Amino acid sequence: MTLLLQTLIFGCLIGGVYALMSSGFTLIFGVMDVINLAQGCLLITGAYLSWWMWQRTGLDPLLLGVLSSAALYGIGWLLYKGVVARVQRVDPGLTLVATFAVAVAGEGVIALVFGTSDRSATPSYFNTSFHLGSLSVPKAQLYACIGALVVLGGLYALLRGTFLGRAIRACASSRGGAELVGIDVERAMAQMFALGAATTGFGGAALSVLYQFLPDSQDIWIGRVLCVVVLGGLGSLPGALAGAVVLGLGEALTSTYWDVRWTTAVPYMLILAILLLRPQGLFGITLRREGARA
């Protein structure tokens, strides 16, 4: 029983981090109908930025995720203006190809700038835990999960309580209607895409502490992100949280009770299962745009 509880705790903590990593992807789809295949590349970029700043300052890499988020916000804004908006005006369907091309090009740039060796940030609490009786709560996973939930809470508050959030939700409901009431739809879309990219700043910082990473690690992480959003339902922020917890628990249970080598296959097995059994995702089609309307 202790081993099971330990595994469930670990899976839930990792699931909280996965939720943040996937939130930008699902929000961008929910508002813009854009499947951003560059999300994995943005996550790895955030990881490298946090690792690089940690190497030079010695500050906590999770705290440095705030700076990484600011940098990724700018990158996201440039990516939207320079690529996504231009391609959408020609053919909205080509955004899938365009973001995939950005991911491939970004991987090459990261390799040129940072090299191709394994990297990871190892703060002082990296291999330490809190102890609750016979249970251990790893500090790195706990801090990363708490930070992820704080960022998700801030994102939710922004969407619910600010003019920008209301503008984004209006655009998700009807772009034509939003224009009629005076909302600058193009600006709102750029801000939404940039915010979606900014979530990968802290997500990448958490990744840098919890895992080793390489430039081509984006292939693994875009698989996990896609698993989360397919599980929860495309465009659903609550669904992304539920899907992330399911994925985290699935990986933790697989590595504990089966074989750690199978954990990388868990996201793809879950995608196959959900597509066969419930193609609309756990939260169903009625919540498809809940992330933007929350």
C-alpha positions in Angstrom: 0.0 0.0 0.0 2.9 2.4 0.8 4.4 1.8 -2.6 1.1 2.5 -4.3 0.5 5.7 -2.4 4.1 6.8 -3.2 3.5 6.1 -6.9 0.2 8.0 -6.9 1.8 11.0 -5.2 4.6 11.1 -7.7 2.2 10.6 -10.7 0.0 13.5 -9.5 2.9 15.8 -9.0 4.3 15.1 -12.5 0.7 15.5 -13.9 0.6 19.0 -12.6 3.7 19.9 -14.5 2.4 18.2 -17.6 -0.8 20.3 -17.3 1.2 23.5 -17.6 3.3 22.2 -20.5 0.1 21.4 -22.4 -2.0 24.5 -21.4 -0.5 26.7 -24.1 -1.1 24.2 -26.8 -4.8 23.6 -25.8 -5.5 27.3 -25.4 -4.0 28.2 -28.8 -6.2 25.5 -30.4 -9.2 26.5 -28.4 -9.0 30.1 -29.4 -7.3 30.0 -32.8 -7.9 26.5 -34.2 -4.1 26.2 -34.7 -2.3 23.0 -33.8 1.1 24.3 -32.8 3.6 21.5 -33.5 6.3 23.9 -32.3 5.2 23.5 -28.7 7.8 20.9 -28.0 10.5 23.1 -29.4 9.4 26.0 -27.3 9.5 23.8 -24.2 13.0 22.7 -24.9 14.0 26.3 -25.6 12.6 27.3 -22.2 14.6 24.4 -20.6 17.8 25.6 -22.2 17.2 29.2 -21.2 16.6 28.3 -17.6 19.6 25.9 -17.5 21.8 28.6 -19.1 20.8 31.2 -16.6 21.2 28.8 -13.7 24.7 27.9 -14.9 25.7 31.6 -14.8 23.9 32.9 -11.8 23.4 29.9 -9.5 19.8 31.0 -8.8 17.0 28.5 -8.5 16.1 27.4 -12.1 12.4 27.3 -11.2 12.5 31.0 -10.2 14.5 31.7 -13.4 11.5 30.2 -15.2 9.9 33.7 -14.8 12.6 35.2 -17.0 12.3 32.2 -19.4 8.5 32.9 -19.7 9.1 36.5 -20.6 11.6 35.5 -23.3 9.2 32.8 -24.6 6.4 35.4 -24.7 8.5 37.5 -27.0 9.4 34.5 -29.2 5.8 33.5 -29.4 4.7 37.0 -30.4 7.3 37.0 -33.2 6.4 33.5 -34.3 2.7 34.5 -34.6 3.4 37.7 -36.5 6.2 36.3 -38.7 4.8 32.9 -39.5 1.4 31.9 -38.2 -0.6 35.1 -39.1 1.0 35.2 -42.6 0.3 31.5 -43.3 -3.3 31.8 -42.0 -4.1 34.6 -44.5 -3.0 32.2 -47.3 -4.5 28.9 -46.1 -5.3 28.2 -42.4 -4.6 24.5 -42.9 -1.0 25.2 -43.6 -0.3 26.4 -40.1 0.2 22.7 -39.1 3.0 22.4 -41.7 4.4 25.9 -40.8 4.7 25.1 -37.1 6.3 21.7 -37.9 8.9 23.5 -40.0 9.5 26.0 -37.1 10.1 23.0 -34.8 12.6 21.4 -37.1 14.4 24.7 -37.7 14.3 25.5 -34.0 15.9 22.2 -33.1 18.8 23.0 -35.4 19.3 26.5 -34.0 19.3 25.1 -30.4 21.9 22.5 -31.3 24.1 25.2 -32.8 23.8 27.5 -29.9 23.9 25.1 -26.9 25.5 21.9 -28.4 24.1 18.4 -28.4 25.2 17.1 -25.0 22.7 16.1 -22.3 21.8 19.0 -20.0 20.0 19.2 -16.7 19.7 21.7 -13.9 20.5 20.3 -10.4 19.6 22.8 -7.6 20.4 21.9 -4.0 17.1 20.2 -3.5 17.4 18.1 -6.6 17.6 14.7 -4.9 16.0 15.5 -1.5 12.5 14.8 -0.2 10.0 15.7 2.5 9.1 12.7 4.6 5.5 12.0 5.8 5.8 8.9 7.8 6.8 6.1 5.4 6.0 8.3 2.4 8.5 10.5 0.6 7.6 13.6 -1.4 10.4 14.7 -3.7 11.1 18.4 -3.4 11.9 19.0 -7.0 8.6 17.5 -8.2 6.7 19.2 -5.5 8.1 22.7 -6.2 7.7 22.2 -9.9 4.0 21.2 -9.4 3.3 24.1 -7.1 4.8 26.5 -9.5 2.9 25.0 -12.4 -0.4 25.3 -10.5 0.4 28.9 -9.6 1.0 29.7 -13.3 -2.1 27.9 -14.3 -4.1 29.8 -11.7 -2.7 33.1 -13.0 -3.6 32.2 -16.5 -7.2 31.3 -15.4 -7.4 34.6 -13.6 -6.2 36.5 -16.6 -8.8 34.9 -18.8 -11.6 35.5 -16.3 -10.8 38.9 -14.9 -9.0 41.1 -17.4 -10.0 43.0 -20.6 -7.5 40.9 -22.6 -9.0 37.7 -21.2 -12.5 38.8 -22.2 -11.3 39.9 -25.6 -9.7 36.5 -26.1 -12.9 34.7 -25.0 -14.9 36.9 -27.3 -12.7 36.0 -30.3 -13.0 32.3 -29.4 -16.8 32.6 -29.5 -17.0 34.7 -32.7 -14.3 36.7 -34.4 -16.8 38.6 -36.4 -18.8 39.5 -33.3 -15.7 40.6 -31.5 -14.8 42.9 -34.4 -18.3 44.4 -34.3 -17.8 45.4 -30.6 -14.5 47.1 -31.3 -12.0 44.3 -30.3 -8.8 44.3 -32.3 -8.9 40.6 -33.2 -5.4 40.5 -34.7 -3.9 41.9 -31.6 -5.9 39.5 -29.3 -4.7 36.6 -31.4 -1.1 37.7 -31.2 -1.4 38.1 -27.4 -3.0 34.7 -27.1 -0.3 32.9 -29.1 2.4 34.7 -27.1 0.7 33.7 -23.8 0.5 30.1 -25.0 4.3 30.2 -25.7 5.0 31.9 -22.4 3.6 29.0 -20.5 6.5 26.9 -21.9 8.9 29.2 -20.1 8.1 27.8 -16.7 7.2 24.5 -18.2 10.7 24.3 -19.7 12.3 25.4 -16.4 10.5 22.5 -14.6 11.6 20.2 -17.4 15.3 21.2 -16.9 15.1 20.3 -13.2 13.2 17.0 -13.5 14.7 15.5 -16.7 17.8 15.5 -18.8 17.2 17.0 -22.2 18.7 17.4 -25.7 17.7 19.5 -28.7 15.8 16.6 -30.2 14.0 15.9 -26.9 11.2 18.0 -28.4 10.0 14.9 -30.2 9.3 13.2 -26.9 7.7 16.3 -25.3 5.4 17.1 -28.2 4.2 13.5 -27.9 3.4 14.0 -24.2 1.6 17.3 -25.0 -0.5 15.8 -27.7 -1.4 12.9 -25.4 -2.6 15.3 -22.7 -4.8 17.4 -25.0 -6.2 14.3 -26.8 -7.0 12.7 -23.5 -8.7 15.9 -22.1 -10.3 17.0 -25.4 -8.8 19.5 -27.8 -9.3 23.1 -26.6 -10.3 22.2 -23.0 -8.2 23.7 -20.2 -9.9 21.6 -17.5 -9.5 18.6 -19.8 -5.8 19.3 -20.1 -5.4 19.1 -16.3 -7.4 15.9 -16.2 -5.4 14.4 -19.1 -2.1 15.4 -17.6 -2.9 13.7 -14.3 -4.0 10.5 -16.1 -0.7 10.6 -18.1 1.4 11.3 -15.0 -0.3 8.4 -13.1 0.0 6.1 -16.1 3.8 6.7 -16.4 4.4 6.4 -12.7 2.4 3.1 -12.4 4.1 1.7 -15.5 7.6 2.5 -14.3 6.8 1.1 -10.8 4.9 -2.0 -11.6 6.0 -2.9 -15.1 9.2 -1.6 -16.6 10.6 1.9 -16.7 11.6 1.4 -20.4 7.9 1.4 -21.3 7.2 4.8 -19.9 7.9 6.5 -23.2 5.3 4.4 -24.9 2.6 5.3 -22.4 1.5 8.6 -24.1 1.1 6.8 -27.4 -0.8 3.9 -25.9 -3.1 6.3 -24.2 -3.7 8.3 -27.4 -4.6 5.1 -29.2 -7.0 4.0 -26.4 -8.8 7.3 -26.2 -9.2 7.6 -29.9 -10.7 4.1 -30.0 -12.9 4.5 -27.0 -13.8 8.2 -26.7 -12.5 10.3 -29.6 -13.8 13.5 -28.2 -11.6 13.2 -25.1 -12.4 12.8 -21.4 -14.3 16.1 -21.2 -16.2 15.6 -24.4 -17.0 18.0 -27.3 -19.2 20.3 -25.2 -16.1 21.6 -23.4 -14.0 21.9 -26.6 -13.4 25.6 -26.0 -13.6 25.7 -22.3 -10.0 26.9 -22.0 -10.8 30.1 -23.7 -14.2 30.7 -22.0 -13.1 29.7 -18.5 
